[in-house]
Amino acid sequence: MKLLIALLISSATFGAFTEVRYDLSTHQEKQISQTSKKKVLIFLSPSCPCSQKQFDYINSLAKKFTNLEFIGFSSNKHINKKKALEYFDQFKINFPIFIDQDLKFANKMNALKTPHVFLLNEKQEVIYQGAVTNKRSPELSSKFYLNDVLTALKNNKELPYKESKALGCYIAR
């Protein structure tokens, strides 16, 4: 079973999305990045308390790991652009967060919960997926999966985790 999961993770790719979406951080239509840079894809939801508790911490990781491209998706079929803007405008966002109300990106990546993170290599293959930390709130966490994985990647070390269980609210489909 673990082998099957590992194969599924390694076979998932971000792929070539060449569409324009509304970016909640800049308040404008913008093309989703197609660079071959390593990426951190983060699925978020304004209606999820777990997503809300992790947001400042994720934002701090985006500041810390500037060599990576952080891309967020507001994935919830019940959250429209206006509601998403009201929520994300509360924060100084350090990365683009695109509206994914049609769930195209959540479905492409098989994202289940918010927050759900996917780390992609230069070939846009998933090399880590899962939780940000082992608790719903970073202040209560004892394991910092995403930070540990990004630190290992930055230092050219083997990743300590390939996957972890995403914690949070199920994406409303």
C-alpha positions in Angstrom: 0.0 0.0 0.0 2.8 2.4 0.9 4.4 1.7 -2.5 1.2 2.4 -4.3 0.9 5.7 -2.4 4.5 6.6 -3.2 3.9 5.9 -6.9 0.8 8.0 -7.0 2.6 10.9 -5.3 5.6 10.7 -7.6 3.4 10.5 -10.7 1.3 13.5 -9.9 2.5 16.7 -11.6 1.3 20.2 -11.7 1.3 20.1 -15.5 0.8 22.9 -18.0 -1.9 25.2 -16.8 -1.7 28.3 -19.0 -4.7 30.1 -17.8 -5.3 33.4 -16.2 -7.0 33.5 -12.8 -7.8 36.3 -10.3 -4.9 36.7 -7.8 -6.2 37.7 -4.3 -2.9 39.1 -3.3 -2.6 41.7 -6.1 -6.3 42.1 -6.9 -5.8 41.5 -10.6 -6.0 38.8 -13.2 -2.7 37.1 -13.6 -1.3 34.0 -15.4 -0.4 31.2 -13.1 3.3 30.6 -13.2 4.8 28.2 -15.7 8.4 28.5 -14.7 10.4 25.3 -14.0 11.2 26.7 -10.5 10.5 24.5 -7.5 7.0 25.3 -6.2 5.0 25.1 -3.0 1.3 24.7 -3.9 -1.0 25.5 -0.9 -4.7 24.9 -0.9 -6.5 27.2 1.5 -10.0 28.2 2.5 -11.3 31.3 4.2 -14.0 29.2 5.8 -11.7 26.7 7.4 -10.4 27.4 10.9 -7.4 25.1 10.4 -6.4 27.0 7.2 -6.8 30.3 9.1 -4.6 29.2 11.9 -1.8 28.1 9.6 -1.9 31.1 7.2 0.5 33.4 9.1 3.0 30.6 9.5 2.8 29.7 5.8 3.3 33.3 5.0 6.4 33.4 7.1 7.8 30.3 5.3 7.3 32.1 2.0 9.4 35.0 3.3 12.1 32.5 4.6 12.3 30.3 1.5 12.6 32.9 -1.3 14.3 30.4 -3.6 10.9 28.6 -4.0 7.8 29.8 -5.7 4.8 29.7 -3.3 1.4 29.6 -5.0 -1.9 29.5 -3.1 -5.3 28.4 -4.2 -8.6 29.4 -2.5 -10.4 26.2 -3.3 -14.0 26.0 -2.2 -17.0 25.9 -4.5 -19.0 27.9 -1.9 -16.5 30.8 -1.5 -16.8 33.4 -4.2 -14.3 36.1 -5.1 -15.8 38.8 -2.9 -15.8 36.5 0.2 -12.2 35.4 -0.5 -11.0 39.0 -0.9 -12.6 40.0 2.4 -10.7 37.2 4.1 -7.3 37.4 2.4 -7.2 41.2 2.5 -6.6 40.9 6.3 -3.1 39.7 5.6 0.1 41.0 4.0 0.3 38.1 1.5 3.8 37.1 0.3 2.7 34.9 -2.6 -0.1 34.8 -5.1 -3.4 33.1 -4.1 -5.6 32.3 -7.0 -9.4 31.8 -7.0 -10.1 28.1 -7.6 -13.9 28.1 -7.1 -14.3 25.6 -10.0 -11.8 23.3 -8.2 -9.8 22.7 -11.3 -6.5 22.9 -9.5 -7.7 21.1 -6.3 -8.9 18.3 -8.5 -5.8 18.2 -10.6 -3.6 17.8 -7.5 -6.1 15.6 -5.6 -6.1 18.1 -2.8 -8.4 16.9 0.0 -8.2 19.4 2.8 -7.2 22.9 3.6 -4.5 23.5 4.2 -3.0 20.9 1.9 0.5 21.4 0.6 2.3 20.0 -2.5 6.0 20.6 -3.0 7.1 20.2 -6.7 10.6 19.7 -8.1 11.9 21.4 -11.2 10.1 18.8 -13.4 6.9 19.8 -11.6 6.6 16.4 -10.0 5.3 16.1 -6.4 8.1 15.3 -4.0 6.1 16.1 -0.8 2.5 16.4 0.0 0.4 16.7 3.1 0.3 18.9 6.2 2.1 22.0 7.1 2.6 20.9 10.8 1.3 18.0 12.9 -1.3 20.1 14.7 -4.1 22.4 13.4 -2.2 25.4 15.0 1.5 25.9 14.6 1.8 27.2 18.2 0.8 23.7 19.4 2.9 21.7 16.9 5.8 19.5 17.7 6.5 18.6 14.0 6.9 21.2 11.3 6.7 19.1 8.2 6.8 21.8 5.5 9.6 23.7 7.2 11.7 20.5 7.6 11.2 19.5 4.0 12.0 23.0 2.7 15.1 23.2 4.9 16.3 19.8 3.6 15.7 20.8 0.0 17.6 24.1 0.5 20.5 22.2 2.0 20.5 19.5 -0.7 19.7 16.8 1.8 17.3 13.9 1.6 13.7 15.0 2.4 12.7 13.8 5.9 9.1 13.3 4.7 7.5 12.4 1.4 4.0 12.7 2.8 2.1 13.4 5.9 -1.6 13.4 6.7 -3.2 16.7 5.7 -5.1 18.2 8.6 -8.0 20.6 8.3 -11.4 21.0 6.6 -12.4 18.9 3.5 -12.5 21.0 0.4 -16.1 21.6 -0.5 -16.8 20.0 -3.8 
